């Protein structure tokens, strides 16, 4: 179980516990957190679960694979360093304390 903080574009914070084995996207979906649409259901076939990872966490996460990199090209204002798709971030104890911020909109 990991405590993850989701920050809406307007600054509203949602701190929730997400079970190991789920994705950061599923944690948002299951806790009704606005700002992550997840249109493809986690198949890495869209960019509607795009977030900006807190700078302190960028190097702690697994590297992006080619498919995630390709999908991020379609995200709203992607950041080369901080942008991630939450469907590609599997929750483990090591993610306890992760902070992600949603973009102004998902496309």
C-alpha positions in Angstrom: 0.0 0.0 0.0 1.3 3.4 -1.0 0.1 6.9 -0.1 -0.1 8.9 -3.2 -1.0 12.6 -3.5 -2.8 13.7 -6.6 -2.9 17.5 -7.2 -5.6 18.9 -9.5 -4.6 21.7 -11.8 -6.4 24.2 -9.5 -4.2 23.1 -6.5 -6.8 20.8 -4.8 -4.9 17.9 -3.2 -6.2 14.4 -2.8 -4.1 12.1 -0.6 -5.2 8.4 -0.9 -3.8 5.0 -0.2 -3.5 2.8 -3.2 -3.0 -1.0 -3.0 0.1 -2.6 -4.4 -0.4 -4.1 -7.8 -2.8 -1.4 -9.0 -1.6 1.5 -11.2 -1.5 5.1 -10.2 -4.3 5.6 -12.8 -6.4 3.0 -11.1 -5.8 4.6 -7.8 -7.2 7.9 -9.1 -10.2 6.2 -10.8 -11.1 4.1 -7.8 -11.0 7.2 -5.5 -13.0 9.4 -7.9 -10.1 11.9 -8.3 -10.9 14.4 -11.1 -8.4 15.2 -13.7 -7.4 11.7 -14.8 -9.8 10.5 -17.5 -8.2 7.2 -18.5 -10.3 6.8 -21.7 -8.4 3.6 -22.8 -8.7 1.9 -19.4 -5.0 1.6 -18.9 -3.9 0.1 -22.3 -1.4 2.9 -23.0 -3.4 3.7 -26.1 -4.2 7.4 -25.2 -2.8 10.2 -23.1 -5.8 11.0 -20.9 -4.1 9.8 -17.7 -1.1 12.2 -18.2 0.4 13.8 -15.0 3.5 15.7 -14.0 5.5 13.8 -11.5 7.0 15.8 -8.6 10.6 16.6 -9.4 11.8 14.7 -6.4 10.3 11.5 -7.8 11.4 11.6 -11.5 14.6 9.6 -10.9 12.9 7.1 -8.5 10.4 5.8 -11.1 11.0 3.1 -13.7 12.1 4.5 -17.1 9.4 5.2 -19.7 9.2 2.6 -22.5 8.8 3.5 -26.1 5.1 3.1 -26.1 4.6 5.5 -23.2 7.0 8.0 -24.9 4.9 7.8 -28.1 1.6 8.4 -26.3 3.1 11.4 -24.3 3.5 13.1 -27.7 -0.3 13.4 -27.7 -0.6 14.7 -24.2 -1.5 18.3 -23.3 1.7 20.3 -22.8 4.0 17.4 -22.0 7.2 18.0 -20.0 10.2 16.0 -21.2 11.3 15.2 -17.7 8.2 15.1 -15.5 5.4 13.9 -17.8 4.2 10.3 -17.2 1.1 8.2 -18.0 -0.3 7.0 -14.7 -1.5 3.7 -16.4 2.2 2.8 -16.7 3.1 3.4 -13.1 2.6 0.2 -11.0 2.1 0.8 -7.3 4.6 -0.7 -4.9 5.7 0.2 -1.4 8.5 2.1 -3.0 6.0 4.6 -4.4 4.8 5.6 -0.9 4.7 9.4 -0.8 4.5 9.9 -4.6 3.1 13.3 -5.7 1.6 13.9 -9.1 0.0 16.9 -10.6 -2.7 16.9 -13.3 -2.4 19.1 -16.3 -4.9 21.9 -17.1 -6.7 19.4 -19.3 -6.5 15.9 -20.9 -6.6 15.5 -24.6 
